[in-house]
């Protein structure tokens, strides 16, 4: 069982930035696709961003495009989600997820396609 660990959440004001991190305890991070998801109270889980195993193909939800950036540090087995221009609608618990894939360019914003999950980190955007 692979347990991912998220960090970096917090309480910020509208317009602020946050950088979330996800530690992925696997032997070769470049064999895994990584996704970031979020769930706000009373809402369904939403795919926010994902990164293919090759580290080059990225996907973003419309709500994240132009504001969020996903990246990774192979030496640290860590994937980051840089979030800028945060809005109150970004308030949610953010989860990272991983799945091993033989297809280097595969990526997805569907949560049911991921195998391993973290426990989440709370992001609250409020004035």
N, CA, C and O of each residue as an XYZ file, in Angstrom:
508
protein
N       0.836     -1.187      0.000
C       0.000      0.000      0.000
C       0.881      1.251      0.000
O       1.833      1.361      0.773
N       0.547      2.166     -0.865
C       1.294      3.404     -0.972
C       0.467      4.517     -0.365
O      -0.647      4.776     -0.821
N       0.988      5.180      0.652
C       0.266      6.263      1.314
C       0.900      7.592      0.944
O       2.036      7.876      1.324
N       0.169      8.393      0.211
C       0.654      9.715     -0.159
C       0.409     10.687      0.990
O      -0.523     10.506      1.773
N       1.235     11.702      1.090
C       1.103     12.688      2.155
C       1.100     14.084      1.559
O       2.065     14.493      0.914
N       0.006     14.819      1.776
C      -0.108     16.196      1.309
C       0.311     17.165      2.413
O       0.207     16.863      3.602
N       0.785     18.331      1.991
C       1.107     19.395      2.936
C       0.983     20.731      2.225
O       0.892     20.798      1.000
N       0.981     21.803      3.028
C       0.997     23.141      2.459
C      -0.319     23.884      2.480
O      -0.380     25.049      2.085
N      -1.377     23.228      2.935
C      -2.654     23.913      3.001
C      -2.668     24.974      4.088
O      -1.739     25.076      4.889
N      -3.732     25.757      4.102
C      -3.844     26.784      5.133
C      -4.961     27.753      4.843
O      -5.756     27.565      3.922
N      -5.005     28.804      5.657
C      -5.995     29.862      5.503
C      -5.326     31.058      4.833
O      -4.336     31.585      5.340
N      -5.864     31.482      3.701
C      -5.302     32.617      2.975
C      -6.428     33.546      2.555
O      -7.606     33.195      2.627
N      -6.042     34.739      2.115
C      -7.024     35.706      1.635
C      -7.176     35.608      0.122
O      -6.274     35.125     -0.563
N      -8.301     36.058     -0.398
C      -8.471     36.070     -1.860
C      -7.318     36.812     -2.535
O      -6.893     37.880     -2.094
N      -6.831     36.213     -3.611
C      -5.713     36.793     -4.335
C      -4.356     36.267     -3.908
O      -3.364     36.480     -4.605
N      -4.299     35.591     -2.784
C      -3.034     35.035     -2.291
C      -2.652     33.771     -3.061
O      -3.393     33.280     -3.912
N      -1.478     33.272     -2.729
C      -0.958     32.048     -3.342
C      -0.660     31.002     -2.277
O      -0.415     31.323     -1.114
N      -0.687     29.766     -2.697
C      -0.295     28.646     -1.840
C       0.401     27.612     -2.706
O       0.110     27.470     -3.894
N       1.319     26.897     -2.089
C       1.986     25.799     -2.785
C       1.735     24.519     -2.004
O       2.216     24.357     -0.883
N       0.985     23.622     -2.601
C       0.749     22.325     -1.992
C       1.820     21.347     -2.448
O       2.310     21.417     -3.575
N       2.171     20.444     -1.558
C       3.142     19.409     -1.891
C       2.573     18.033     -1.587
O       1.767     17.863     -0.672
N       3.001     17.075     -2.357
C       2.542     15.691     -2.183
C       3.769     14.789     -2.244
O       4.450     14.723     -3.267
N       4.042     14.107     -1.158
C       5.146     13.155     -1.121
C       4.630     11.787     -1.535
O       3.655     11.282     -0.979
N       5.294     11.196     -2.515
C       4.852      9.921     -3.089
C       5.932      8.873     -2.817
O       6.958      8.862     -3.496
N       5.721      8.004     -1.848
C       6.767      7.047     -1.438
C       6.836      5.822     -2.345
O       6.466      4.718     -1.946
N       7.314      6.034     -3.571
C       7.477      4.936     -4.520
C       8.918      4.918     -4.997
O       9.663      5.880     -4.807
N       9.308      3.791     -5.631
C      10.694      3.663     -6.063
C      11.015      4.591     -7.223
O      12.071      5.224     -7.241
N      10.106      4.675     -8.195
C      10.318      5.511     -9.366
C       9.092      6.384     -9.622
O       8.105      5.930    -10.202
N       9.165      7.631     -9.185
C       8.034      8.529     -9.369
C       7.700      8.706    -10.848
O       6.549      8.958    -11.203
N       8.701      8.573    -11.702
C       8.463      8.774    -13.133
C       7.692      7.630    -13.774
O       7.447      7.648    -14.981
N       7.310      6.644    -12.988
C       6.446      5.576    -13.479
C       4.978      5.814    -13.146
O       4.115      5.005    -13.486
N       4.706      6.924    -12.482
C       3.360      7.185    -11.975
C       2.780      8.473    -12.532
O       3.471      9.479    -12.688
N       1.492      8.409    -12.824
C       0.732      9.629    -13.075
C       0.222     10.134    -11.731
O      -0.184      9.348    -10.875
N       0.248     11.437    -11.556
C      -0.169     12.059    -10.297
C      -1.301     13.038    -10.574
O      -1.258     13.807    -11.534
N      -2.297     12.996     -9.728
C      -3.399     13.939     -9.861
C      -3.650     14.686     -8.565
O      -3.420     14.172     -7.470
N      -4.127     15.907     -8.717
C      -4.619     16.686     -7.573
C      -6.129     16.818     -7.704
O      -6.646     17.138     -8.775
N      -6.823     16.569     -6.612
C      -8.272     16.638     -6.576
C      -8.688     17.495     -5.401
O      -7.892     17.736     -4.493
N      -9.913     17.951     -5.408
C     -10.413     18.708     -4.269
C     -11.889     18.403     -4.064
O     -12.615     18.032     -4.987
N     -12.296     18.575     -2.824
C     -13.693     18.378     -2.487
C     -14.107     19.444     -1.491
O     -13.561     19.546     -0.392
N     -15.082     20.231     -1.902
C     -15.641     21.263     -1.038
C     -16.861     20.702     -0.322
O     -17.472     19.751     -0.809
N     -17.225     21.266      0.815
C     -18.393     20.772      1.556
C     -19.643     20.756      0.691
O     -19.987     21.755      0.060
N     -20.311     19.624      0.666
C     -21.550     19.507     -0.084
C     -21.389     19.349     -1.575
O     -22.375     19.321     -2.311
N     -20.136     19.244     -2.033
C     -19.889     19.105     -3.471
C     -19.158     17.806     -3.766
O     -18.548     17.199     -2.885
N     -19.233     17.398     -5.010
C     -18.517     16.199     -5.437
C     -17.026     16.492     -5.591
O     -16.609     17.635     -5.777
N     -16.249     15.432     -5.508
C     -14.814     15.572     -5.735
C     -14.550     16.030     -7.164
O     -15.207     15.583     -8.103
N     -13.591     16.919     -7.314
C     -13.279     17.511     -8.612
C     -11.804     17.329     -8.918
O     -10.949     17.574     -8.066
N     -11.511     16.900    -10.133
C     -10.126     16.844    -10.575
C      -9.626     18.235    -10.879
O     -10.281     18.983    -11.604
N      -8.471     18.597    -10.336
C      -7.931     19.937    -10.492
C      -6.791     19.966    -11.507
O      -6.770     20.799    -12.413
N      -5.856     19.054    -11.341
C      -4.708     19.022    -12.227
C      -4.071     17.647    -12.183
O      -4.215     16.920    -11.199
N      -3.369     17.289    -13.246
C      -2.686     15.996    -13.259
C      -1.421     16.080    -14.097
O      -1.281     16.937    -14.970
N      -0.510     15.172    -13.807
C       0.787     15.143    -14.469
C       1.082     13.725    -14.924
O       0.986     12.781    -14.141
N       1.440     13.580    -16.192
C       1.747     12.267    -16.739
C       3.083     11.748    -16.219
O       3.894     12.534    -15.731
N       3.330     10.440    -16.312
C       4.599      9.885    -15.848
C       5.823     10.537    -16.493
O       6.867     10.657    -15.852
N       5.705     10.958    -17.750
C       6.865     11.558    -18.417
C       7.158     12.976    -17.935
O       8.156     13.581    -18.327
N       6.285     13.495    -17.089
C       6.509     14.826    -16.533
C       6.263     15.956    -17.507
O       6.501     17.118    -17.176
N       5.791     15.640    -18.700
C       5.624     16.677    -19.719
C       4.163     16.972    -20.049
O       3.837     18.086    -20.459
N       3.306     16.014    -19.881
C       1.899     16.209    -20.210
C       1.146     16.557    -18.936
O       1.193     15.834    -17.940
N       0.456     17.679    -18.999
C      -0.309     18.159    -17.862
C      -1.752     18.390    -18.267
O      -2.056     18.673    -19.426
N      -2.626     18.264    -17.294
C      -4.040     18.563    -17.523
C      -4.524     19.446    -16.385
O      -4.105     19.304    -15.237
N      -5.412     20.357    -16.736
C      -5.972     21.261    -15.744
C      -7.479     21.371    -15.943
O      -7.971     21.385    -17.071
N      -8.200     21.448    -14.835
C      -9.616     21.775    -14.908
C      -9.747     23.219    -15.371
O      -8.836     24.026    -15.184
N     -10.877     23.536    -15.970
C     -11.091     24.911    -16.427
C     -10.928     25.905    -15.282
O     -10.432     27.016    -15.474
N     -11.348     25.494    -14.100
C     -11.275     26.375    -12.939
C      -9.842     26.657    -12.515
O      -9.584     27.619    -11.790
N      -8.905     25.820    -12.964
C      -7.508     25.943    -12.555
C      -6.608     26.540    -13.633
O      -5.515     27.020    -13.336
N      -7.052     26.511    -14.846
C      -6.218     26.975    -15.953
C      -5.805     28.437    -15.781
O      -6.628     29.303    -15.487
N      -4.528     28.683    -15.968
C      -4.004     30.032    -15.853
C      -3.676     30.448    -14.435
O      -3.033     31.478    -14.234
N      -4.101     29.673    -13.441
C      -3.840     30.026    -12.039
C      -3.006     28.968    -11.310
O      -2.202     29.296    -10.438
N      -3.204     27.702    -11.672
C      -2.524     26.601    -10.982
C      -1.467     25.998    -11.895
O      -1.621     25.965    -13.115
N      -0.387     25.521    -11.274
C       0.667     24.849    -12.016
C       1.106     23.610    -11.251
O       1.403     23.669    -10.058
N       1.140     22.492    -11.957
C       1.601     21.245    -11.349
C       3.036     20.982    -11.788
O       3.394     21.212    -12.943
N       3.854     20.497    -10.857
C       5.249     20.201    -11.170
C       5.724     19.091    -10.241
O       5.017     18.698     -9.313
N       6.923     18.593    -10.499
C       7.429     17.539     -9.624
C       8.931     17.669     -9.427
O       9.635     18.272    -10.237
N       9.397     17.094     -8.343
C      10.818     17.010     -8.038
C      11.138     15.529     -7.868
O      10.822     14.939     -6.835
N      11.757     14.934     -8.867
C      12.029     13.500     -8.812
C      12.954     13.136     -7.662
O      12.781     12.096     -7.027
N      13.938     13.992     -7.391
C      14.900     13.682     -6.330
C      14.245     13.639     -4.959
O      14.756     12.999     -4.040
N      13.112     14.323     -4.823
C      12.391     14.379     -3.549
C      11.125     13.535     -3.565
O      10.399     13.498     -2.572
N      10.851     12.862     -4.669
C       9.588     12.110     -4.815
C       8.386     12.971     -4.435
O       7.478     12.526     -3.732
N       8.403     14.195     -4.911
C       7.380     15.154     -4.513
C       6.745     15.799     -5.733
O       7.416     16.102     -6.719
N       5.456     15.998     -5.646
C       4.708     16.717     -6.675
C       4.084     17.944     -6.028
O       3.528     17.868     -4.932
N       4.181     19.070     -6.713
C       3.671     20.328     -6.179
C       2.475     20.817     -6.980
O       2.326     20.512     -8.163
N       1.636     21.577     -6.309
C       0.569     22.312     -6.988
C       0.683     23.761     -6.537
O       0.346     24.106     -5.405
N       1.158     24.588     -7.436
C       1.275     26.014     -7.160
C      -0.048     26.661     -7.520
O      -0.518     26.559     -8.653
N      -0.649     27.336     -6.530
C      -1.960     27.940     -6.737
C      -1.852     29.445     -6.534
O      -1.472     29.910     -5.460
N      -2.182     30.186     -7.553
C      -2.132     31.641     -7.510
C      -3.526     32.242     -7.668
O      -4.468     31.574     -8.095
N      -3.628     33.511     -7.313
C      -4.901     34.236     -7.454
C      -6.056     33.434     -6.867
O      -7.089     33.249     -7.511
N      -5.871     32.972     -5.664
C      -6.880     32.116     -5.053
C      -8.187     32.851     -4.808
O      -8.213     34.045     -4.510
N      -9.269     32.096     -4.943
C     -10.612     32.629     -4.787
C     -11.335     31.870     -3.680
O     -10.941     30.752     -3.351
N     -12.378     32.446     -3.102
C     -13.147     31.695     -2.100
C     -13.664     30.356     -2.635
O     -13.786     29.394     -1.877
N     -13.968     30.288     -3.934
C     -14.436     29.029     -4.526
C     -13.374     27.940     -4.540
O     -13.690     26.777     -4.788
N     -12.136     28.293     -4.280
C     -11.058     27.294     -4.215
C     -11.006     26.609     -2.851
O     -10.221     25.681     -2.655
N     -11.818     27.048     -1.926
C     -11.850     26.442     -0.597
C     -12.303     24.991     -0.686
O     -13.375     24.694     -1.211
N     -11.485     24.106     -0.174
C     -11.777     22.670     -0.255
C     -10.672     21.900      0.463
O      -9.651     22.459      0.864
N     -10.911     20.612      0.609
C      -9.828     19.710      0.987
C      -9.174     19.239     -0.308
O      -9.854     18.780     -1.227
N      -7.862     19.356     -0.370
C      -7.123     18.979     -1.573
C      -6.409     17.653     -1.333
O      -5.727     17.461     -0.326
N      -6.587     16.754     -2.283
C      -5.999     15.433     -2.208
C      -5.074     15.207     -3.402
O      -5.336     15.692     -4.503
N      -3.999     14.470     -3.173
C      -3.215     13.996     -4.304
C      -3.418     12.487     -4.438
O      -3.728     11.788     -3.473
N      -3.235     12.023     -5.644
C      -3.454     10.618     -5.946
C      -2.429     10.162     -6.973
O      -1.889     10.968     -7.731
N      -2.169      8.862     -6.988
C      -1.161      8.317     -7.900
C      -1.638      6.998     -8.477
O      -2.395      6.257     -7.850
N      -1.174      6.723     -9.690
C      -1.419      5.426    -10.315
C      -0.243      5.127    -11.228
O       0.250      6.003    -11.939
N       0.193      3.886    -11.195
C       1.296      3.493    -12.058
C       0.780      3.306    -13.480
O      -0.278      2.715    -13.695
N       1.529      3.809    -14.436
C       1.110      3.687    -15.826
C       2.306      3.402    -16.719
O       3.373      3.998    -16.570
N       2.102      2.466    -17.659
C       3.169      2.175    -18.624
C       3.168      3.170    -19.776
O       4.088      3.188    -20.593
N       2.144      3.987    -19.833
C       2.020      4.976    -20.901
C       2.537      6.320    -20.385
O       1.885      6.970    -19.568
N       3.680      6.718    -20.856
C       4.344      7.886    -20.304
C       3.573      9.179    -20.434
O       3.758     10.090    -19.627
N       2.716      9.280    -21.429
C       2.004     10.527    -21.647
C       0.571     10.493    -21.132
O      -0.197     11.429    -21.351
N       0.214      9.404    -20.444
C      -1.155      9.284    -19.946
C      -1.362     10.149    -18.725
O      -0.512     10.226    -17.839
N      -2.514     10.799    -18.699
C      -2.899     11.543    -17.520
C      -4.411     11.665    -17.501
O      -5.062     11.510    -18.535
N      -4.971     11.939    -16.342
C      -6.423     11.969    -16.219
C      -6.842     12.815    -15.028
O      -6.129     12.906    -14.029
N      -8.012     13.432    -15.152
C      -8.611     14.171    -14.044
C      -9.758     13.387    -13.412
O     -10.533     13.932    -12.626
N      -9.861     12.115    -13.760
C     -10.898     11.255    -13.170
C     -10.341     10.535    -11.954
O      -9.361      9.795    -12.047
N     -10.957     10.753    -10.851
C     -10.473     10.164     -9.617
C     -10.534      8.650     -9.601
O      -9.706      8.002     -8.962
N     -11.510      8.076    -10.302
C     -11.654      6.611    -10.276
C     -10.555      5.909    -11.052
O     -10.503      4.680    -11.068
N      -9.686      6.656    -11.687
C      -8.574      6.046    -12.422
C      -7.279      6.023    -11.612
O      -6.242      5.570    -12.097
N      -7.346      6.515    -10.373
C      -6.167      6.538     -9.526
C      -6.278      5.491     -8.431
O      -7.368      5.174     -7.955
N      -5.134      4.968     -8.046
C      -5.118      3.842     -7.109
C      -4.764      4.250     -5.682
O      -5.355      3.756     -4.721
N      -3.810      5.144     -5.553
C      -3.318      5.511     -4.222
C      -3.682      6.963     -3.927
O      -3.656      7.822     -4.809
N      -4.020      7.212     -2.671
C      -4.493      8.531     -2.272
C      -3.846      8.994     -0.982
O      -3.401      8.190     -0.162
N      -3.804     10.304     -0.822
C      -3.422     10.883      0.453
C      -4.667     11.193      1.264
O      -5.791     10.947      0.826
N      -4.446     11.739      2.458
C      -5.568     12.031      3.342
C      -6.071     13.465      3.219
O      -7.088     13.825      3.812
N      -5.368     14.268      2.462
C      -5.860     15.602      2.171
C      -5.263     16.698      3.031
O      -4.774     16.462      4.136
N      -5.320     17.907      2.486
C      -4.903     19.095      3.210
C      -5.942     20.187      2.949
O      -6.390     20.377      1.818
N      -6.315     20.894      4.005
C      -7.384     21.884      3.904
C      -6.844     23.205      3.351
O      -5.822     23.719      3.807
N      -7.547     23.731      2.374
C      -7.264     25.064      1.840
C      -8.517     25.911      2.039
O      -9.598     25.564      1.563
N      -8.355     27.020      2.746
C      -9.462     27.927      2.979
C      -9.086     29.309      2.481
O      -8.067     29.871      2.882
N      -9.918     29.850      1.602
C      -9.687     31.180      1.046
C     -10.817     32.086      1.530
O     -11.972     31.937      1.131
N     -10.460     33.014      2.388
C     -11.478     33.856      3.001
C     -10.867     35.173      3.440
O      -9.711     35.231      3.859
N     -11.658     36.223      3.337
C     -11.206     37.529      3.816
C     -11.675     37.764      5.250
O     -11.391     38.813      5.828
